[in-house]
């Protein structure tokens, strides 16, 4: 059964590139661009892996991460965060909220794929 | 130990000034020499009648022995020692201040400067971390770069890519390239404006540099001999900056007296801003002409005349950059500059045509002259000051001279084969 990945990222060209790379692995990839209803989107999609941007319209990725970790249904969901803010305090904040993997931009396709494979157990 | 124990050091100092032996003072005061020795080394308190007696014998007011600025110094050192991980012998602060007041003051000042610098770094770090425009510009750039990297990687490494996907990725690549160019320009414009506003002004030299750039290195009040107005205009600067500017203003006034503006301006234009001819015409030194040329106002900024002044160690004490010739604010300047060559041939005027290796480089006539500073003394180190005047080609198109390419500073110089290189460049290619 193919793995299901949800990407929440508001940069369409980045989404397109990641989507292409992961789809090529035979995975099903859905996308979402808004922070406001991101938690609902995750709960409805029930992905095997969530790729979550930090800076999203209307709501921060950190808040979304925190809410997902507070919810029993998504507490153990593998979540990879993407950010252009590589400051250590951002990484520490994400880790304190329970991020599975923290990746700073610019990243390579190989890095994203490798991290996704590790998190998803593929 | 009580802070009044510092009195001992004063007693000792005063006694020695008077040429009294310790045993003699002890005898007159009616105490043992051993006890006086303990007092003088701040190991025994002194007060009351004994203090009054000793003050009388030493012919000073008792207050002179028991009060003073050392108290503040002790407090300052106590603050400096507080919270240090290193084992500081705080019980000996009084003794330290009493016996080594110069070192104590130095340590206190050092601590104060350290604290100031720490605060400055914190403010700048905070500014960088929380400046919304900077953060947004960098985010925009990093997002574009990420997209370009991912997309180009797909295009470069996928042989079997569907033509529709290929077209989409090519379109994305173009969009992101445009976006990256625009966000880069926005960031540069923002950083330029931040510098113009003087938001990151830290050291006295930087304060002075920002002030001189703001007034175009031309000070109308001094042109009219009005030192007080010039001082009032810089009253908002720090004390150190004002002190340094006072010296600068004094020299500026002297230059104005010898080379009045209207007369000098007319002569300079007539002689195509050639400093050697102007120095001869007005019978003044070359550095005075250099300074005066650098202070001339020009409506067209491309006509600005630049100047760099450095000491024999290469430290730049004055900088007025011009279009096409960048002067580094941080780090050492290019060792190929004639400014440094002039130090090896003092009192010899040199002229070269120079061009910096950058995209916006221009041909600049560069006049260099180094001269000794201070009074000569037997076997004393020779202190040299070097000046480099930067005149745009459009002001003196006819003058000949050898040509050289050089950089601004190694870090941003693309010249690969260079004997003067100190460190690698961040730039990849020669222009």
Interface residues (C-beta under 8 A of the other chain):
Chain A: X11 X13 X14 X16 X17 X18 X20 X21 X55 X84 X85 X87 X105 X106 X107 X108 X109 X112
Chain B: X129 X135 X138 X139 X142 X143 X145 X146 X147 X149 X150 X151 X153 X154 X165 X168 X169 X172 X175 X176
